[in-house]
Amino acid sequence: MTFAEAGPADVDSTQQEIILRVLTVNTHKGFNAFNRRFILHELRDAVRATSADLVFLQEVHGEHQLHAERNVNWPTAPQYEFLADSMWPAFAYGRNAVYPEGHHGNALISRLPISSYDNHDISIAGNEQRGLLHARIDLPGPRALHAICVHLGLRERQRQSQLQLLCKLVAGVPPDAPLVVAGDFNDWRCRAGAILADCGLLPAFRGGGEPRSFPARWPVLRLDRIYVRNLRVNSSQVLNRRPWPHLSDHLPLLAEVVP
């Protein structure tokens, strides 16, 4: 986290401007595109290099016994703990998909303390298991930052229902609280923006609309997003240079925001 002074040197710390670097990345369960190579260690190095304060992770394994047996460098800790390592002391995990070998879902890793979190099941019967991970993160001073990590379904009708559930969750966040909503929206038709605008969310990529993030090596589809409320966006970018196109099938998004 970066602090920028807002006034004289004797200003109380709660009056300082807080600049937060927010990253969202679909980890593809620790494998590169087409699942040819296990690259979680390289992914951790790349995430560290962004100096992000808050990282939204989708498709992250909590456990997978078969992968652990087949990959000698598979970490003993859950993937989100391995990625957090010593740089992000706080983490939260929302288990979405459960199967005999293990489970995966969304996660948040943070430099700032996570005071509480809840995972909301938004799965639609007969489709993929999906969730919204909502965390409350302590900021210096009396306010809390709310963060919602999103991974929506592949079908349009499914996503429309899930977007309504997301808006309902956003409506429950205190109206004056800073809020970041980020993740993999699978919204290749770009229909989510208008719905989310109705519940007060603004895109971090205002100038260029929804950024192209998939597939990572030749991005055409605009699947990944960062939305904010009660936050000023200083900058936003798609991380499209090496090593990122080789680390997942999605490109990550990075934004700098000020509560």
N, C-alpha and C positions, 0 to 999 in steps of 0.2 A: 504494500500500500504506500502511496506517495502522499505526503502532506505538503501543501503550498500555503504559506502564510497569507492571511487576508488583511493584515494590518500591522501595527507596531510589534516589536519583538516581545512585549509583555502581554500580548493578547492571550487569553485563556485558550487551552488546546481545543476546547469544544467550539471555538469560533474560527478555527482554521479550516481552510478549504480542503476537503478530502477528495483525492482523485483515485478512482478505482479502475483497474484494468480487468475487463470481463472477457472470458474466452468460452466459446462453445465448440465442442468437437464430438462427432459420432466416432467412437473408438473402434467400431467394427469388431468388437470382442477381442481386440488385441492382434488382429491379423490384417495383412495388407489386402488390397483388392483381389478378388477371386480366391481368397483364403490360402494363398500359396506359401506364405511365410509368417511366422509368429514374430511380431515386431514391437511388442509392448515396451521393451527396454529402450528402443529408439524413440518411441512415442513419448516416453517419460522425459527423455532428454530434450525433445522438441518443445514439450509443454513448459518445462523449466525455463527454456530460453525466451519465452514470451514475457516472463516476469508478471504473469497474471496474478491478480489478487483473489479472484473467484472464477472457478472453472466448472462449467456445466458439461457433464459427460452423459452420453447416450450409448446404449448397447455395451455396457460394461459388465463383465462377469463377476458375480459374487463367488461362484464356485463352478468348476467343471472337472469332474474326476477323469474323464477320458483324455481331455486335453492335457491335464496334469501328468498323466502317464506317458503321453506321446511326445511331449516337449520337455526336454531336460532343463530348460531355463524358465519353466513355468513358475511363477512366484508362489511361495507358501501362503502369503496373505491374499485376501481378495484383491482384485485388480484395482479397485478405487483406492485402497490403502497403499498399494504398491506405487500408484501414480502420485499420491499425496506425499509419501515419503517424509522427509524432514522439512520440506518447504511449505506445506499446507497442513498445519496441525489439526485442523477441524475438517470433518467429512461427514456426509450423510448419504445413505443408500436407500433406494426404493426398489424392492424386488418386484418385478413385473411378470416375467416368464419363468415358470418352474417346470422342470422335466427330470427324468430319472438321474441324469448325469450331474445336474446342478441347477443353476438359475442365473438370470441376468436382468438388468434394469437400468435405471437412471441413477446418477450420483452427482453430488456437489462436493468439491474440495475448496477450502477457504483458508486464507491467512488470518481472517478475523474469526472470533468465536461464533459457533452456531448454537444459539440458545435453545432451539427446538426445531423439530421437523415432522412432517406428516407425508405419507405417500397415499395418493388418491387413485384408486383403480378406475380407469375409464375404458376398460375393455368392453367391446361390443360382442355379444354372443355370436359364435361362429367365425370370429376374426382373430387377429393377433392380440396377444395380451399387451396392454399399454397402460401407462401411468403418468401422473403429474406429481413430481416431488417438490413440495413447498417447504422452504426453510426460512427461519427468522434468524438474521445475522446481526450481531451486536456491532454498532458503530460507536466511535468515541462520542460521548454525550448521551442524551436521553433517547435518541431515535434508534429504531431498528430498520435494517434493510430487509425487504422481503424478496426472495428469489424463488422462481418456479421453473424447474427443469422439465422440458416437454419432449415427448416422442409420440407423434400421432400416427394413425393407421394409414394403410396404403390405399384404401378405397374412399372415394369422395363422400359417399353417404355416411360412412363411418367417421370421417374427419369432421363433417358438419356437426354431428352429435357431440363429438369430443370438444370442438371449439365452443359449443354452448356450455359444456361442463367447465371448460377453462374460464369462460367469462363469469360463470357463477362463483368460481373460486376467487377470481380477481375482485369481484364485488364484495367479498368477505374481508379483503385486506383493508385496513384503515385508509380512508381516502387521502390523507395527507402523508402517508408513508411512502418512502422511495421504494420502487419495485422494478425488478428486472425479470423478464420472461424470455427464456432462450432455449434453443434446442433444434431438433429435427422435426419440422412440421409436415414433411412429405407433401407439401402444398404445391405441386408442380403446375397446377392451373392458376396459382396466385389469387385465390379467392378468400384467403384468411384475413387479409389486411383490413378490408372493410368491416368485417365482423369484430375484429379486435379493436378497431378505432372506436366502435360504438361502446366498448367497455373501457375506453380511456387510454388504450395503449398506443404508443407512437413507435414507428420503426427507427432503429438506430442508424440505418442506411437510408436517410431521407433523400439525398440527392440522386442516388442511383436506384431507388426502389429496392426490391428484393434482390439480394446478390446471387450470382450463379455459383453453386457450390458442388454440383454433382453431374457426372462422375468426376472424381478429383483430377484426373489427368487431362480431361477435355470437358470442363464444366459447362453444361448447357442448362440444366434444370436448377430452379431456385428453391431448394428444399429447406435450407437452414436459415434461421432468423434470430435476431435479437430485438426485443421490444422493451420499452421503458415507460415508466410513469413517475412523475415528480423527480426526474433526473435530467441533468443537462448532458448532452452528448458532445464531447470534445472532438472525437474522431472515431472512425470505424473503418475496418479493412477486411478483405478476404485474404487469408494466408495461402497464397498460391505458388510460392517459390519453394525450392528444395529446402528441407526434405519432405514437406507436407504432402505433395501429390503421391508419394510412395508409401505413406503411412496409414491410409484408410481409403475407403471409396468416397468419402466426403471431405471437402476442404473445411478447415475451421474458420470461424469468424472471431474477430477481436475488436472490442470497442472500449474506449476510455470515457468514463462517465463521472459526473460530479453530483453527489446528493444535495 
